[in-house]
Amino acid sequence: MYPLFESVCIENSQIKNEHYHESRFRSSYIQQYKTHPNYSLFDGIHLTNLDNDLTYKLKIGYKQHGTRFSISLYENSIPTSLKLVNDDTITYALKRNNRKKLNQLFDQKGNFDDVLIVKNGLITDASYSNILFTDGKLITTPSSPLLQGTCRARLLEENKITEAHITESDIQNFKSFQLVNALNDFDNTRWVPIYNIQRG
């Protein structure tokens, strides 16, 4: 049983955002096991026979004393319509294989592509992604995500985005949004109109 995992993007036969995945792995490991890991997340992983023109998903499951990994071809599928759903008790601070609560919320999406989760009145995340909003000038991400995503962390460190408390009523102040995660990086060409977020 490997209770925790990282999903990593491989492009041009190179691991993307390796530093951010390693950092989150170490932080999550300490929270889970109350000690420091004696191995690196990427130990034993060798990228061979990959097509440089394709994108791959590297999934690394880990436990206290080891990892296992798989590599699969990644086909881009980014939600562009979101249904607002409420859950004031959900937690997903560690990237766990047990996604039961998230999956239950996802099942409420109806005709939408995904859900956008509201917790205690604040916007958090979609089921698999962090969210960015823009008013046409600044790019803002909720300061209350369920999971501290690696792409989100890099964008914050690069000062490309800022954090703010965002309520459901604040959404109308933005023009558009996009979802980002390890496999779907920020792209200034794929903003989605804000009216694609609805209560359903």
N, C-alpha and C positions, 0 to 999 in steps of 0.2 A: 504494500500500500504506500503510495506516494501522495501525501495529502496536499502538498503545495506544488505549484508549477509556474513556469515562465513561458510565455509565447514570444518568440523572437523572429524578426524579419531577416531573411537572407536575400541580398541583392548583389549582383555581380560577384557571386560566390564569397561575399563578405558579410559578417554579422553586423547589423545596424544597432546603434545605441548600446553597444556591449557594456560600457561603463555604467549606464543607468540600470540595466538588468542586473548586473553584478551587485550594484549598490542596494537595489530593492531586495534581491535574494538574501544578502547578508542581514539586512534589517528585519526581514520577515523571519528568517531562521532564528535570530535572537529572540524575537517575540514568541515564536512557537516553542523553542526548546530551551530558552533561558541560558544559553551558552553560545559561544562563537563557533561557526563552522570550521572544520579542519580541512575543508576542500573548497575549490572554486566551482562556481556554477558551470563553467565551460570545460572543466577537466575531462579529458578523453574524447572530446568532440573534434572530429577532423572532417572538413568539408571537401569532399572529392566527387568527381564525376557529375558536377552540377552545371546546368546550362546558364551561362552568364546573362542571357536574355530573359530569363524567367525569374519570378519571385517565389521563394519558398518559405514555408512556416516551419520553424524549429521549435518543437515543444519539449521542454525539459521538466520532467517531474522530479521532485526531490523529497527526501526524508532525512532523518537525523544522520544516517550513515551512508548516503549515496544518492545517485541520480540514475535516471533512465531517460532516453531521448528518442524522438522520432522526427523525421524530416518529410514533409509532404509539399506538393505543389500548391501554391496559394492562388486562388481565384478571387479577385477583388469583388466584394459585394458590400457596398456601404449603404446603410439605410438613409432614406431621404424624407421619410415622414414618421413623426413620433407622436405617440399618444401619451398624455400626461397621466400618471398613476401615482397614488399615494401609498406610502408605507413608512410609518414612523418608528418601526422597530428594526428594520433591516440593517445588517452590518456586513461589510465585505472588505475590511481593511487589509486582509491578507489574501493573496491570489490563490484560493483554494479550489481543488477539484470538485468539492461539494458546492454546487451552484443551485441547490434545490429552491431556495427562496427567490433567487433571480429568475430562474426558469418559470416559477409560478407567476411572477409579475409579467414576464415576457408573453406568457400564454394569454394575457389580457389585452394584447395589442389589437385584436380584431383585424380590421382592414389596413392598419398601419404597418410600416416595416418594422418598427421597434417601439419600445416604451421609453419615456423619460421620467425618471423616478423623483418624486417630491418627498422629502423627509423633513418632518417638523417645519413645514412651510418653505423649505429651501430646495432649490434645484440641485440635484446631485449628478447622476450619470445616466446614460442609456445602459442597456443590459450588458453590452460588451465594450463600451467606449466612454471616454470623457467627451465633454461637449465644449465647443467654443462659440461665443456670440460676437457679433460685430455690429456697431452702429454706423459703419461706413468709414470710421476713422480708427478707433481703438478696438483691440481684440481682447475679450474678457472671458475668463473661465470661472465657474463656480468655485468658491473657496471651501466648499463642503462636499468634495467628491467622496463616493463610497470607496474608491480605490485610487491611490496616487499612481497614475499611469506614467510609464517611462517617457512617452512622447510629450505628455503634458509637462513633466519635470524638466525636460530639455528645453522646451519652449519658454518656460518660466526663467530658467537659468540664462537663456540667451536674451532675455528681456523683450521677447517678441509678443508676449501676452501678459496680462495682469490678472490678479485674482480679485473677486468681489463676492459678497453675499448677494445672491440673486433669488428673488422670490418669483412665484408664478406670475404675479402682476407685473414684474419687471420685464418679462419677456417682450412685451409690446414695445419697449423702448429700443429694441434692436431691429436691424433690418434683415439679418440672416444668421445662419448657424452652420456649423459642420462638426462631424464626429471624428475624433482622432484616437488612435491606439497604436500599439507597436507595429502593426502591419498596415495601418492606414495613416500615413504621416500628414502633417498639415500641407494643404495645397490651396493656394490663393485663387485657383480657378474653380473650385467645387463648393462654393458657398450655396446654401439652400435657403429659399425665402422663409422668413420667420413664420408665415402663416401655415407652414407645413407642420407646426407643432400645435396640437389641438387637444381638447378634452375628449373628443370622440363622441 
